Amino acid sequence: MTGEAHVAGVVVHAYPDAAAAVARRIGRLRGARVHAQSPDGKLVVTLEAGSSNAVAEALCRIQTQDGVLAAALVYQHAEPSDSMNEEVDLEDHAP
């Protein structure tokens, strides 16, 4: 049986004066990456994990950090890990 690959998009709202520290802590979480940060404390984050439980656990860790007002799961996608090795025919996709 193969594993799964999960990718989730999360929006985090932190206190503006704590946002940089929150972003650094999130960036240290396994599979987490901060892609953008606004001056008012909003962060765009992706999480990569092997299960939906791992994604939920990471989201909970983010939500309970000092300086975080809210963290919301915006998107989650899962597929078999083996599919990550499949070749993609670019002609079948929109430009």
VENWO-V396811 format. One record per residue. RES is the residue in one small letter. SS is DSSP state (@ for helix, = for strand, . for the rest). PHI is phi in whole degrees, -180 to 180 (none if undefined). NEAR is the number of other C-alpha atoms within 8 Angstrom. Layout:
res: [RES;RES]
ss: [SS;SS]
phi: [PHI;PHI]
near: [NEAR;NEAR]
//
This chain:
res: [m;t;g;e;a;h;v;a;g;v;v;v;h;a;y;p;d;a;a;a;a;v;a;r;r;i;g;r;l;r;g;a;r;v;h;a;q;s;p;d;g;k;l;v;v;t;l;e;a;g;s;s;n;a;v;a;e;a;l;c;r;i;q;t;q;d;g;v;l;a;a;a;l;v;y;q;h;a;e;p;s;d;s;m;n;e;e;v;d;l;e;d;h;a;p]
ss: [.;.;.;=;=;=;=;=;=;=;=;=;=;=;.;@;@;@;@;@;@;@;@;@;@;@;@;@;.;.;.;=;=;=;=;=;=;.;.;.;.;=;=;=;=;=;=;=;=;.;.;@;@;@;@;@;@;@;@;@;@;@;@;.;.;.;.;=;=;=;=;=;=;=;=;=;=;=;=;=;@;@;@;@;@;.;.;.;.;@;@;@;.;.;.]
phi: [none;-92;-83;-121;-117;-117;-127;-129;-107;-132;-109;-115;-114;-117;-59;-53;-76;-107;-60;-63;-67;-61;-60;-64;-65;-62;-61;-87;-71;-61;81;-102;-145;-93;-98;-156;-144;-100;-62;-90;96;-91;-124;-106;-130;-116;-123;-120;-153;-94;-158;-68;-64;-66;-64;-62;-64;-64;-62;-64;-61;-66;-62;-98;-73;-60;93;-92;-86;-161;-141;-126;-74;-102;-157;-145;-129;-137;-157;-60;-57;-60;-67;-68;-96;-77;-76;-107;-86;-66;-70;-85;-115;-64;-67]
near: [2;6;8;10;12;15;11;13;12;13;12;13;11;14;11;9;6;11;15;7;7;13;10;8;8;11;10;7;8;5;8;12;9;12;8;7;10;7;6;6;13;13;15;12;13;13;14;11;11;9;9;8;6;9;13;8;8;10;10;8;8;10;10;7;8;5;9;16;9;8;12;7;10;8;7;9;7;8;8;10;10;8;7;6;6;6;4;4;6;5;5;5;6;4;2]
//
